[in-house]
Amino acid sequence: MSYNASSTIAALKVVTTTLLNSSAANLNATERTYFEGLLSRIPPLPFSTFNEKPTIAPATVWSRVNNVESSQLYPVYPWGLYGVGQAGLDTARNTYWNDSFALKFRSHIGWKQDNIFAARLGLTEEAQRLTSLKLKNSERRFPAFWGPGFDWVPDHNWGGSGMIGLQEMLMQTVDDRIYLFPAWPKNWDVHFKLHAPKQTTVEATLRNGKVISLEVVPAERKKTLLFSLNKIPPPY
């Protein structure tokens, strides 16, 4: 019961734009005309203000809050309209820190995505705190049997959102750019190998706050790497 919900608008914009930017073989001329018209009719995201700072609103208007969703941050994740290396990062961070519902609903329990939001926004300490809570020992016979959260034990969504957040702390991609360690604490040593778009793999080792090894396949994708956001210097 909302008007122009930001989660729906973000989804429509991203899905429609991605379709239009895909291979010409995916759309005939009639379909392309239709989706171009659809994209032009999608309304802009709604905004609000908290503590005199611009924020993303859950919707233009709504009748009530029926769940415990921070839907005003869905344009950050999963839809990726805001985040590290993108315009409007301050507005999205304002939403995370100031929106009353985002604050009220913040949690690491169950499927909650606050750890992912924090990582996508480059909030290293918050991502570290929430992901550590997500992935701590469940104190059951099997350490990864988290829950019940909002559902059951084992809560697969609890572990899944924890793993997504951990990966987003290590690496994020925006267009052709690959950001390494955008929300990773320097005092956490790590070795990882992750897949990126364009059939790319990135393998790196961070030790004592320094990158000591890095391998990117194919090699030409190495020029798209950016390290600067968390002030971790590149190797070599």
NORSULSUL-V806602 format. One record per backbone hydrogen bond with DSSP energy under -0.5 kcal/mol. CO is the residue of the C=O (numbers start at 1). NH is the residue of the N-H. E is the energy in kcal/mol with one decimal. If there is no record, write none. Layout:
{{CO	NH	E} {CO	NH	E}}
This chain:
{{1	63	-2.0} {2	4	-0.5} {3	60	-2.2} {3	61	-1.1} {5	9	-2.4} {6	10	-2.5} {7	11	-1.9} {8	12	-2.6} {9	13	-2.5} {10	14	-2.4} {11	15	-2.7} {12	16	-2.2} {13	17	-2.4} {14	18	-2.6} {15	19	-2.1} {16	20	-2.3} {17	21	-1.8} {19	22	-1.1} {23	26	-2.1} {24	27	-1.0} {28	32	-2.6} {29	33	-2.1} {30	34	-2.0} {31	35	-2.6} {32	36	-2.3} {33	37	-2.0} {34	38	-2.4} {35	39	-2.5} {36	40	-1.7} {37	41	-1.0} {38	41	-0.8} {38	42	-0.9} {39	42	-0.7} {46	57	-2.0} {48	55	-2.6} {50	53	-1.6} {53	50	-2.3} {55	48	-2.8} {58	6	-2.4} {58	7	-0.6} {61	3	-2.8} {64	66	-0.6} {69	71	-0.9} {70	73	-2.0} {71	74	-1.5} {73	76	-1.4} {73	77	-1.8} {74	79	-1.9} {75	81	-2.9} {75	82	-1.1} {76	80	-0.6} {83	86	-1.9} {86	89	-0.9} {88	92	-2.0} {89	93	-2.6} {90	94	-2.7} {91	95	-1.9} {92	96	-2.0} {93	97	-2.3} {94	98	-2.2} {94	99	-0.5} {95	99	-1.4} {99	103	-2.2} {100	104	-2.3} {101	105	-2.6} {103	106	-0.7} {107	114	-0.6} {109	112	-1.8} {113	116	-0.6} {113	117	-2.6} {114	118	-2.5} {115	119	-1.8} {116	120	-2.8} {117	121	-1.7} {118	123	-2.8} {119	122	-1.7} {120	84	-2.1} {122	124	-1.3} {123	127	-2.8} {124	128	-2.7} {125	129	-2.4} {126	130	-2.7} {127	131	-2.3} {128	132	-1.9} {129	133	-1.8} {130	134	-2.4} {131	135	-2.4} {133	136	-0.8} {141	143	-0.6} {142	145	-2.3} {143	138	-2.1} {144	146	-1.6} {146	154	-0.6} {146	155	-2.8} {148	151	-2.6} {154	156	-1.1} {155	159	-1.5} {156	160	-2.7} {157	161	-2.7} {158	162	-1.6} {159	163	-2.4} {160	164	-2.3} {161	165	-2.2} {162	166	-2.1} {163	167	-2.2} {164	168	-2.6} {165	169	-1.7} {166	170	-1.1} {167	171	-2.7} {169	183	-1.8} {170	181	-3.8} {172	179	-3.6} {174	177	-2.6} {177	174	-2.1} {177	179	-0.5} {178	180	-0.6} {178	226	-2.3} {179	172	-2.2} {181	184	-0.7} {185	188	-1.8} {186	209	-0.7} {187	189	-0.7} {190	206	-3.1} {192	204	-2.2} {194	202	-2.9} {196	200	-1.5} {200	196	-3.3} {201	217	-2.4} {202	194	-2.7} {203	215	-2.9} {204	192	-2.4} {205	212	-2.3} {205	213	-1.1} {206	190	-2.2} {207	210	-1.5} {210	207	-3.0} {210	212	-0.7} {213	205	-1.9} {215	203	-2.7} {217	201	-2.7} {218	221	-1.7} {219	222	-1.9} {220	223	-0.9} {221	224	-1.6} {222	225	-1.5} {224	178	-2.2} {226	180	-2.3} {227	230	-1.0} {227	232	-1.2} {228	231	-1.4} {231	233	-0.6} {233	211	-0.7}}
